[in-house]
Amino acid sequence: ASERVSVVVPVYRAGDMLVELTERLQAVFAERRQPFELIFVED
């Protein structure tokens, strides 16, 4: 089994692009069959 990858995403004033970014990352990790988590940090 693959180790889970954590992706930390700074989200200061990034509201509009978060949906697209999330969809793209999900597609990449699904293609690789790689477990992952997204951590959104508003700073």
C-alpha positions as CSV (number, residue, x, y, z in Angstrom):
1,A,0.0,0.0,0.0
2,S,1.2,3.5,-0.8
3,E,1.8,6.0,1.9
4,R,-0.7,8.9,2.1
5,V,0.5,12.2,0.8
6,S,-0.5,15.4,2.6
7,V,-0.9,18.5,0.4
8,V,-0.9,21.8,2.4
9,V,-2.7,24.6,0.4
10,P,-2.6,28.2,1.6
11,V,-6.0,29.7,0.8
12,Y,-5.7,33.4,1.6
13,R,-8.1,35.1,-0.8
14,A,-8.2,32.0,-3.0
15,G,-11.9,31.1,-2.8
16,D,-12.7,31.1,-6.6
17,M,-9.8,28.7,-7.5
18,L,-10.3,26.2,-4.7
19,V,-12.9,24.0,-6.5
20,E,-10.7,23.7,-9.6
21,L,-7.6,23.1,-7.6
22,T,-9.3,20.4,-5.6
23,E,-10.7,18.7,-8.7
24,R,-7.3,18.7,-10.4
25,L,-5.5,17.3,-7.4
26,Q,-8.2,14.6,-7.0
27,A,-7.7,13.5,-10.6
28,V,-3.9,13.3,-10.3
29,F,-4.0,11.2,-7.1
30,A,-6.8,9.0,-8.4
31,E,-4.8,8.3,-11.6
32,R,-1.8,7.3,-9.5
33,R,-4.0,5.4,-7.0
34,Q,-2.3,7.4,-4.3
35,P,-4.0,8.0,-1.0
36,F,-3.9,11.7,-0.1
37,E,-5.3,14.5,2.1
38,L,-5.7,18.1,1.4
39,I,-5.1,20.6,4.2
40,F,-6.4,24.1,3.5
41,V,-4.8,26.8,5.7
42,E,-6.2,30.3,5.8
43,D,-3.5,32.6,6.9
